[in-house]
């Protein structure tokens, strides 16, 4: 009878003992040949905590996510999710990718899209299940997608699809939500909406969030801590401590100015301009 | 009208019907397999690969004809060889296309060579390209049924993860779906389905079975349950309908199969047009990125 998550909160894997961090990195390092992306990374992310991962292109943000997904072996150290060593396809991890087009001829409605997050990895045919339907309906309501739950996914807007991707990632009640630039190519309104949605989801389910983004501003109201990767080094701490001229200048080893204006953070200085192709930290 | 009256003759229809019992069964099997496989062909953007595999399947069949072995076996070997090659040459649809474009003319050329060397019955030659006149032998039907069972069993196992991987390979992989294995596995299933279809509708017209019915179905529904059912219904109607009409003529079944299949597609497009006024325009695949000057 244990339907897929008929109650709120963690129902994904066996509940980890209380106090177990949702994500634990110990002495983690990743290098490709002689080129070290980062090393000596120690990080405990508590259940329900929101950690924004920032840094220049090529600083190893995506590789960090791949390591947590079990798709990339660390060069050094260990990574655990919910107290267990990472493995591919863990039910403890929900993954929200960046917005991209959906094959138009794929026969999937919004609700089918979300359900794949529940049992899409299992072999066989997707048979109707009352419990699955209830879980999907609930998550659709949580992300405000009930109105278009029977619409073909290919006909929805990018913002609507991104809401569904959050729903797909949380429907299995993961301990850890990995967000890989989910705001990319969304307009400002939808960036805010999707960030707020991820925040609401972690508050509701107690899932920890690791949110990779090149722009901290949409997640600034929600991020408990920032992990800033640059030049093979990193800083972890509350946003107001990490996002300062002094910290980032030291991290980059060159002058960086952090400006605050109207609640927004502006990082100025060539090396710190995240998308600047000439200044990639590689 | 004289030309037509020479072509159509339904006077001995009842007697003829018993002769084509096997063809009708083959049609049902093909409709089932083609309709289901087609759903993934359409959603994974593989119609061109289907065409490519069918040309190599044709070459295999022609080679078999030439050396005097079973044609089903020949086209099966050709099909699976093509599917394997495509799997090796390119895992993604984009890489697929150039690989298919390279292999297809080669296969077709080989097939033409084998056929021109073959000195047997002309209808055998023609049949591989444009389909049977009517008759399907007992042995052939048994072979088709065997392949169909393998295809259906494979689809039943692969269905859900394949749907997931077709939607978003990255997310499916993050969830533990063996995406790297699913693509070649499906290509092999596709190879089997193509080899079946070549036997009856001919290499040039396989798309009418493996693409058109599914493409029609996704016009009128987006339900992952309704679309496969409709697709099978459309493919079966085309196959069996085409056979029944061809029976009264001296023409191979394929023109009738392709015409019925095409008409169904047209009707589905029309239904979609009528049902969906422009209230909800299709979303652009990727919305235009909003400039965020403040972040610089």
Contacts between the chains, C-beta under 8 A, distances in Angstrom:
chain1	res1	chain2	res2	distance
A	69	B	174	5.2
A	71	B	173	7.0
A	71	B	174	7.6
A	88	B	173	7.9
A	88	B	176	5.5
A	89	B	173	8.0
A	89	B	174	7.4
A	89	B	175	5.5
A	89	B	176	1.5
A	89	B	177	7.1
A	90	B	176	7.3
A	93	B	174	7.0
A	95	B	170	7.8
A	95	B	171	5.7
A	95	B	174	3.8
A	95	B	175	7.2
A	97	B	168	6.7
A	97	B	170	5.3
A	97	B	171	5.6
A	97	B	174	7.9
A	99	B	286	6.9
A	99	B	287	7.4
A	100	B	168	7.6
A	100	B	285	7.7
A	100	B	286	6.6
A	101	B	285	3.1
A	101	B	286	5.7
A	102	B	167	6.6
A	102	B	168	7.7
A	102	B	285	7.8
A	103	B	43	5.3
A	103	B	44	7.3
A	103	B	45	6.7
A	103	B	166	6.5
A	103	B	167	7.1
A	104	B	282	7.3
A	105	B	42	4.7
A	105	B	43	5.1
A	105	B	45	7.7
A	105	B	215	7.0
A	105	B	218	4.8
A	106	B	43	4.1
A	106	B	163	7.8
A	106	B	166	6.0
A	106	B	167	6.0
A	106	B	218	7.9
A	107	B	39	6.7
A	107	B	43	6.9
A	107	B	217	7.6
A	107	B	218	5.6
A	107	B	221	6.8
A	107	B	222	5.3
A	107	B	223	6.4
A	107	B	224	5.0
A	107	B	226	7.7
A	107	B	227	3.7
A	107	B	228	7.7
A	108	B	163	7.4
A	108	B	167	6.4
A	108	B	222	6.6
A	108	B	224	5.9
A	109	B	222	5.3
A	109	B	223	6.5
A	109	B	224	7.8
A	112	B	223	7.7
A	112	B	224	5.1
A	113	B	167	7.0
A	116	B	160	7.8
A	116	B	163	7.0
A	116	B	164	4.8
A	116	B	167	6.6
A	116	B	172	7.9
A	117	B	171	8.0
A	117	B	175	7.4
A	119	B	160	7.0
A	120	B	160	6.0
A	120	B	161	6.6
A	120	B	163	7.0
A	120	B	164	3.5
A	120	B	172	6.6
A	120	B	175	6.3
A	120	B	177	7.0
A	121	B	161	6.1
A	121	B	164	6.8
A	121	B	172	7.2
A	121	B	175	4.4
A	121	B	176	4.9
A	121	B	177	5.0
A	122	B	160	6.0
A	122	B	161	7.3
A	123	B	157	5.2
A	123	B	158	7.3
A	123	B	160	6.8
A	123	B	161	6.4
A	124	B	156	6.8
A	124	B	157	6.4
A	124	B	159	6.8
A	124	B	160	5.9
A	125	B	156	6.1
A	125	B	159	5.1
A	125	B	160	6.4
A	126	B	159	7.2
A	126	B	160	5.0
A	126	B	163	7.5
A	126	B	224	6.9
A	151	B	222	7.8
A	151	B	280	7.6
A	152	B	222	3.5
A	153	B	167	7.8
A	153	B	222	7.8
A	154	B	222	7.8
A	154	B	282	7.2
A	154	B	283	7.7
A	155	B	280	6.2
A	155	B	282	5.3
A	155	B	283	6.0
A	156	B	283	5.7
A	157	B	283	4.5
A	157	B	287	6.6
A	158	B	283	6.7
A	158	B	284	7.6
A	158	B	286	6.5
A	158	B	287	3.8
A	159	B	287	7.2
A	160	B	283	7.6
A	161	B	283	7.7
A	165	B	171	7.6
A	168	B	171	7.2
A	178	B	174	7.6
A	184	B	289	7.5
A	185	B	286	5.6
A	185	B	287	6.1
A	185	B	288	7.9
A	185	B	289	4.6
A	186	B	287	6.8
A	186	B	289	7.9
A	186	B	290	7.2
A	187	B	287	6.6
A	187	B	288	7.9
A	187	B	290	4.0
A	188	B	290	5.3
A	188	B	292	7.0
A	191	B	290	7.7
A	214	B	295	7.6
A	215	B	292	6.0
A	215	B	295	4.4
A	217	B	292	7.8
A	217	B	294	6.9
A	217	B	295	6.3
A	261	B	294	7.6
A	264	B	294	5.4
A	266	B	294	5.9
A	266	B	295	7.0
A	266	B	296	7.5
A	267	B	295	7.6
A	268	B	296	7.7
A	273	B	296	6.0
A	274	B	295	7.7
A	275	B	296	7.9
